[in-house]
């Protein structure tokens, strides 16, 4: 099959659609957890390019969110994150190579998958609003709504809300425009605002050159790091990865791209993430996955082919190679509120997949997954949703 590649404004706009998920966690884990900036950006870019070339459709690259969120909240060490990435990679490689993931997927009811997508979408939307309000975990840790801007308020109004409203209006007006794609306008406008309001100060120390990631910059994880990672990071991450990054993402790719997504199988997604996890952490980066929310984000803003992967991958690789450890200066140009707008619209795209459910029992299961997720976490919602779906499966039960 020939490569499914287009390089146009829509693919460029769509390629930028998931920055709202990717950049806050990536930047946070570099600043707070001490991950290697070069390794983080280089591994993201490389994984984007390789994923696009293999799957031949738009394929997202995201942080593993349970690991990322807990690592940021507790200021975990880089060695502990590395241990989690290696262990997740080994686990995914085993269930992928043995094809156990396909067997597992047969026992996951469709309403549970839609519930995972609904829950992920709502979480993304809520996080988008937090980024605009300046109340996200990362902003609170930085003690500023816009940590890299020289101003925090325009008159009595927080600058994030002003930028967020402007970005939201632009997105609504140009959401379906092919001439002026919304994602491209919002991202370009956001970076321009960053330059105008002082976020480009970090470039004063940056020097353009040729840089390459180191190998094992933190050494091998110790037994203590591995034991800690299994209990605190890996076990909670596994259900979310299977539910969201494998099953929900695989099904969404089929919905969006049809026969073109022939290579997007549960097995190939699992093996792809296994290799990405291991490769990324060995370069000093963060554990990576394919999330359904990321796919919805890219698609919502115009990505339709693997060309979007090559575009965003090339941008990340070029930034890493040319700027090296100073690559954060480029990422910091983007206001948090603009990233929030991207998340808000991407989340809505993913959440609306629940509309495919027609029966009351199916909707009940999906809403149960959502409720438990909001009260606890997505892994718990996923597991309880499976139990509820099987309890309600007999015809004699009704809701």
C-alpha positions as CSV (number, residue, x, y, z in Angstrom):
1,X,0.0,0.0,0.0
2,X,1.4,3.4,-1.0
3,X,2.1,5.9,1.8
4,X,-1.0,7.9,2.8
5,X,0.7,11.3,2.9
6,X,-0.5,14.8,2.4
7,X,1.3,18.0,3.3
8,X,-1.0,21.0,3.4
9,X,-2.5,23.6,5.8
10,X,-5.0,21.2,7.2
11,X,-2.4,18.5,8.0
12,X,-0.2,21.1,9.5
13,X,-3.0,22.4,11.7
14,X,-4.1,18.9,12.7
15,X,-0.5,18.0,13.5
16,X,-0.5,20.7,16.2
17,X,-3.9,19.8,17.7
18,X,-2.6,17.7,20.6
19,X,0.0,20.1,21.9
20,X,-2.4,20.9,24.7
21,X,-1.9,17.4,26.2
22,X,1.7,16.9,25.2
23,X,3.5,20.2,26.1
24,X,2.3,20.8,29.7
25,X,3.2,17.3,30.9
26,X,6.5,17.2,28.9
27,X,7.6,20.6,30.1
28,X,6.5,19.8,33.7
29,X,8.5,16.5,33.8
30,X,11.6,18.3,32.5
31,X,11.4,21.1,35.1
32,X,10.1,19.2,38.0
33,X,11.3,15.6,37.5
34,X,14.6,16.4,35.9
35,X,14.0,14.5,32.6
36,X,16.4,15.4,29.8
37,X,14.9,18.1,27.6
38,X,16.7,16.9,24.5
39,X,15.7,13.3,25.1
40,X,12.0,14.2,25.7
41,X,11.6,16.2,22.5
42,X,13.8,14.0,20.3
43,X,11.9,10.8,21.4
44,X,8.5,12.4,20.8
45,X,9.6,13.5,17.3
46,X,11.1,10.1,16.4
47,X,8.0,8.2,17.7
48,X,5.7,10.5,15.7
49,X,7.6,9.9,12.4
50,X,7.9,6.2,12.9
51,X,4.3,5.8,13.9
52,X,3.1,7.7,10.8
53,X,5.3,5.7,8.5
54,X,4.2,2.4,9.9
55,X,0.4,2.9,10.6
56,X,0.0,5.0,7.4
57,X,-2.7,7.2,9.1
58,X,-2.7,9.9,11.7
59,X,-1.4,8.4,14.9
60,X,-1.1,10.4,18.2
61,X,1.9,10.4,20.5
62,X,1.2,11.2,24.2
63,X,2.7,10.9,27.7
64,X,1.4,8.0,29.8
65,X,-0.9,10.2,31.9
66,X,-1.1,8.2,35.2
67,X,2.7,8.1,35.3
68,X,3.0,11.7,34.3
69,X,0.4,13.0,36.7
70,X,1.7,11.2,39.7
71,X,5.3,12.0,38.9
72,X,4.5,15.7,38.7
73,X,2.4,15.7,41.9
74,X,5.1,14.0,44.0
75,X,8.3,15.4,42.2
76,X,9.4,11.8,41.6
77,X,13.0,11.2,40.4
78,X,14.0,10.6,36.8
79,X,15.3,7.2,37.8
80,X,11.8,6.1,39.1
81,X,10.2,7.4,35.9
82,X,12.7,5.5,33.8
83,X,12.0,2.3,35.8
84,X,8.3,2.7,35.1
85,X,8.9,3.2,31.4
86,X,11.0,0.2,31.1
87,X,8.6,-2.0,33.0
88,X,5.6,-0.7,31.0
89,X,7.5,-1.4,27.8
90,X,8.3,-5.0,28.8
91,X,4.7,-5.7,29.9
92,X,3.3,-4.3,26.6
93,X,5.9,-6.2,24.6
94,X,4.8,-9.5,26.2
95,X,1.1,-9.0,25.6
96,X,1.7,-7.7,22.1
97,X,4.1,-10.4,20.9
98,X,2.0,-13.2,22.4
99,X,-1.2,-11.5,21.0
100,X,-2.7,-11.7,24.5
101,X,-4.0,-8.2,23.9
102,X,-6.3,-9.4,21.2
103,X,-7.7,-12.1,23.6
104,X,-8.2,-9.5,26.3
105,X,-10.0,-7.1,23.9
106,X,-12.7,-9.7,23.2
107,X,-13.9,-9.4,26.7
108,X,-14.1,-5.6,26.8
109,X,-17.7,-4.6,25.9
110,X,-18.2,-1.7,23.5
111,X,-20.1,0.5,26.0
112,X,-17.0,0.4,28.3
113,X,-14.8,1.5,25.4
114,X,-17.2,4.4,24.7
115,X,-17.2,5.2,28.4
116,X,-13.4,5.4,28.4
117,X,-13.6,7.8,25.4
118,X,-16.3,9.9,27.1
119,X,-14.3,10.0,30.3
120,X,-11.1,10.9,28.6
121,X,-12.9,13.6,26.6
122,X,-14.4,15.2,29.7
123,X,-11.1,15.1,31.5
124,X,-9.4,16.8,28.6
125,X,-12.1,19.5,28.5
126,X,-11.8,20.1,32.2
127,X,-8.0,20.3,32.0
128,X,-8.4,22.8,29.2
129,X,-10.5,25.1,31.3
130,X,-8.0,24.8,34.2
131,X,-5.2,25.8,31.9
132,X,-7.2,28.9,30.9
133,X,-8.1,29.7,34.5
134,X,-4.6,29.1,35.7
135,X,-5.5,26.4,38.1
136,X,-3.9,23.3,36.6
137,X,-1.5,21.3,38.7
138,X,1.5,22.5,36.6
139,X,0.5,26.2,36.9
140,X,0.0,25.8,40.7
141,X,3.5,24.3,41.0
142,X,4.9,27.2,39.1
143,X,2.8,29.6,41.2
144,X,1.7,31.5,38.1
145,X,-1.2,31.2,35.6
146,X,1.2,32.0,32.7
147,X,4.7,31.1,34.1
148,X,6.6,32.3,31.0
149,X,4.8,35.5,30.3
150,X,6.0,38.9,31.6
151,X,2.4,39.8,32.5
152,X,-0.3,37.9,34.5
153,X,-3.2,40.3,34.2
154,X,-4.7,42.7,31.7
155,X,-6.4,45.2,33.9
156,X,-8.4,43.2,36.5
157,X,-8.7,40.1,34.3
158,X,-6.2,37.3,34.3
159,X,-4.3,37.2,31.0
160,X,-5.0,33.5,30.5
161,X,-8.8,34.1,30.5
162,X,-8.3,36.9,27.9
163,X,-6.1,34.8,25.6
164,X,-8.4,31.8,26.2
165,X,-11.5,33.7,25.1
166,X,-9.7,35.1,22.0
167,X,-8.5,31.6,21.1
168,X,-11.9,30.0,21.7
169,X,-13.7,32.5,19.4
170,X,-11.0,32.0,16.7
171,X,-11.4,28.3,16.9
172,X,-15.2,28.4,16.7
173,X,-15.1,30.8,13.7
174,X,-12.5,28.8,11.7
175,X,-13.1,25.3,13.0
176,X,-14.2,24.0,9.6
177,X,-12.2,26.4,7.4
178,X,-9.8,24.8,5.0
179,X,-8.3,28.1,3.9
180,X,-7.5,29.2,7.5
181,X,-7.4,26.1,9.7
182,X,-8.3,26.8,13.3
183,X,-5.5,24.8,14.8
184,X,-2.9,26.7,12.8
185,X,-4.3,30.1,13.5
186,X,-4.6,29.4,17.3
187,X,-1.1,27.9,17.6
188,X,0.6,30.6,15.5
189,X,-1.3,33.3,17.2
190,X,-0.4,31.9,20.6
191,X,3.3,31.8,19.9
192,X,3.1,35.4,18.6
193,X,1.4,36.4,21.9
194,X,4.2,34.6,23.7
195,X,6.9,36.7,21.8
196,X,5.0,39.9,22.3
197,X,4.5,39.4,26.1
198,X,8.0,38.3,26.9
199,X,8.0,34.5,26.7
200,X,11.0,34.6,24.3
201,X,13.5,35.7,26.9
202,X,14.9,32.2,27.1
203,X,16.3,32.4,23.6
204,X,18.9,34.9,24.7
205,X,21.1,32.0,26.0
206,X,20.1,29.6,23.2
207,X,22.6,28.7,20.4
208,X,21.7,26.8,17.3
209,X,23.9,23.8,16.6
210,X,23.8,20.1,16.0
211,X,22.8,18.1,19.1
212,X,22.0,14.4,19.7
213,X,20.4,12.7,22.7
214,X,22.5,10.9,25.2
215,X,22.0,7.2,26.0
216,X,21.1,6.2,29.5
217,X,21.7,9.7,30.9
218,X,20.5,8.6,34.3
219,X,22.1,5.2,34.4
220,X,20.1,2.0,34.9
221,X,17.3,2.1,37.5
222,X,18.0,0.3,40.8
223,X,16.0,-2.5,42.3
224,X,14.4,-0.1,44.7
225,X,13.3,2.1,41.8
226,X,11.9,-0.8,39.9
227,X,9.9,-2.1,43.0
228,X,8.6,1.4,43.7
229,X,7.6,1.9,40.0
230,X,5.7,-1.4,39.8
231,X,3.4,-0.6,42.7
232,X,3.0,3.1,42.4
233,X,3.1,3.8,38.6
234,X,2.9,0.6,36.5
235,X,-0.1,-1.2,38.0
236,X,-2.4,1.9,37.9
237,X,-1.2,2.7,34.3
238,X,-1.9,-0.7,32.8
239,X,-5.8,-0.6,32.8
240,X,-5.7,3.0,31.4
241,X,-3.3,2.0,28.6
242,X,-5.3,-1.0,27.6
243,X,-8.6,0.8,27.7
244,X,-7.7,4.1,26.2
245,X,-4.5,3.8,24.2
246,X,-5.1,0.3,22.8
247,X,-8.8,-0.5,22.5
248,X,-10.4,3.0,22.4
249,X,-7.7,4.3,20.2
250,X,-7.8,1.4,17.8
251,X,-11.6,1.6,17.5
252,X,-11.5,5.3,17.0
253,X,-8.9,5.0,14.2
254,X,-11.2,2.5,12.4
255,X,-14.2,4.9,12.8
256,X,-12.2,7.8,11.4
257,X,-10.1,6.2,8.7
258,X,-11.9,3.0,7.8
259,X,-9.9,0.6,5.6
260,X,-6.9,2.9,5.5
261,X,-6.4,2.0,9.2
262,X,-5.7,-1.6,8.4
263,X,-2.4,-1.6,10.3
264,X,-4.0,-0.1,13.4
265,X,-4.6,-3.4,15.3
266,X,-4.6,-3.9,19.1
267,X,-1.4,-5.9,18.7
268,X,0.5,-3.4,16.6
269,X,-0.5,-0.5,18.9
270,X,0.7,-2.5,21.9
271,X,4.1,-3.4,20.4
272,X,4.5,0.2,19.1
273,X,4.0,1.6,22.5
274,X,6.3,-1.0,24.1
275,X,9.2,0.0,21.8
276,X,8.4,3.7,22.3
277,X,8.4,3.4,26.1
278,X,11.7,1.6,26.2
279,X,13.4,3.8,23.6
280,X,12.2,7.1,25.1
281,X,13.3,6.4,28.6
282,X,16.7,5.2,27.5
283,X,17.2,8.6,25.9
284,X,16.1,10.3,29.1
285,X,12.6,11.0,27.9
286,X,9.1,10.1,29.3
287,X,7.0,6.9,28.8
288,X,4.9,7.4,25.6
289,X,1.7,6.0,24.3
290,X,-1.0,6.4,21.6
291,X,-4.1,7.9,23.3
292,X,-7.6,8.1,21.9
293,X,-7.8,11.8,23.1
294,X,-4.7,12.6,21.0
295,X,-6.2,11.0,17.9
296,X,-9.4,13.0,18.4
297,X,-7.4,16.2,18.8
298,X,-5.4,15.7,15.6
299,X,-8.6,14.7,13.7
300,X,-10.6,17.6,15.0
301,X,-8.1,20.2,13.8
302,X,-7.7,18.7,10.3
303,X,-5.3,15.8,10.3
304,X,-6.4,13.0,7.9
305,X,-3.2,11.3,6.8
306,X,0.2,10.2,8.1
307,X,1.6,13.4,6.7
308,X,0.5,15.1,10.0
309,X,2.8,12.7,11.9
310,X,5.7,13.5,9.7
311,X,5.1,17.3,10.0
312,X,4.9,17.4,13.8
313,X,7.6,14.7,14.2
314,X,10.0,16.8,12.0
315,X,9.2,19.9,14.1
316,X,10.0,18.1,17.3
317,X,13.2,16.5,15.9
318,X,14.4,19.8,14.4
319,X,13.8,21.7,17.6
320,X,15.7,19.0,19.6
321,X,18.6,18.7,17.3
322,X,19.1,22.4,16.6
323,X,18.4,23.8,20.1
324,X,19.5,20.8,22.3
325,X,19.0,21.5,26.0
326,X,17.6,25.0,25.2
327,X,14.6,23.5,23.3
328,X,12.4,24.5,26.3
329,X,12.7,28.1,25.2
330,X,10.7,27.3,22.1
331,X,8.0,25.3,24.0
332,X,7.6,28.1,26.5
333,X,6.5,30.5,23.8
334,X,3.0,28.9,23.9
335,X,0.8,30.4,26.5
336,X,-0.9,27.8,28.8
337,X,-4.3,29.2,28.0
338,X,-3.9,28.6,24.2
339,X,-3.0,25.0,25.0
340,X,-6.2,24.9,27.1
341,X,-8.3,25.8,24.0
342,X,-6.8,23.0,22.0
343,X,-7.6,20.6,24.9
344,X,-11.2,21.9,25.2
345,X,-12.1,21.3,21.6
346,X,-10.2,18.0,21.3
347,X,-12.0,16.7,24.4
348,X,-15.4,17.6,23.0
349,X,-14.6,15.7,19.8
350,X,-13.7,12.5,21.8
351,X,-16.6,12.8,24.3
352,X,-19.2,12.9,21.5
353,X,-18.3,9.3,20.4
354,X,-20.7,8.2,23.2
355,X,-23.6,9.3,20.9
356,X,-23.2,6.1,19.0
357,X,-24.7,4.2,21.9
358,X,-28.5,3.7,21.5
359,X,-29.6,1.4,24.3
360,X,-30.3,2.6,27.8
361,X,-28.1,-0.2,29.3
362,X,-25.2,0.8,27.1
363,X,-25.5,4.4,28.0
364,X,-25.7,3.5,31.7
365,X,-22.5,1.6,31.5
366,X,-20.7,4.5,29.7
367,X,-22.0,7.0,32.3
368,X,-21.0,4.7,35.1
369,X,-17.4,4.6,33.7
370,X,-17.5,8.4,33.6
371,X,-18.8,8.8,37.2
372,X,-16.3,6.4,38.7
373,X,-13.5,8.0,36.6
374,X,-14.3,11.5,37.9
375,X,-14.5,10.2,41.5
376,X,-11.3,8.1,41.3
377,X,-9.4,7.5,38.1
378,X,-9.8,6.1,34.6
379,X,-8.3,2.7,35.5
380,X,-10.9,2.2,38.2
381,X,-13.7,3.4,35.9
382,X,-12.6,1.0,33.2
383,X,-12.5,-2.1,35.5
384,X,-15.8,-1.3,37.2
385,X,-17.4,-0.6,33.9
386,X,-16.5,-4.1,32.6
387,X,-18.1,-5.7,35.7
388,X,-21.3,-3.6,35.3
389,X,-21.6,-4.4,31.6
390,X,-21.5,-8.1,32.3
391,X,-24.0,-7.9,35.1
392,X,-26.4,-6.0,32.9
393,X,-25.8,-8.3,29.8
394,X,-28.7,-10.7,30.5
395,X,-32.0,-9.5,28.9
396,X,-33.9,-9.8,32.2
397,X,-31.9,-6.8,33.6
398,X,-33.0,-3.3,32.7
399,X,-32.1,0.2,33.8
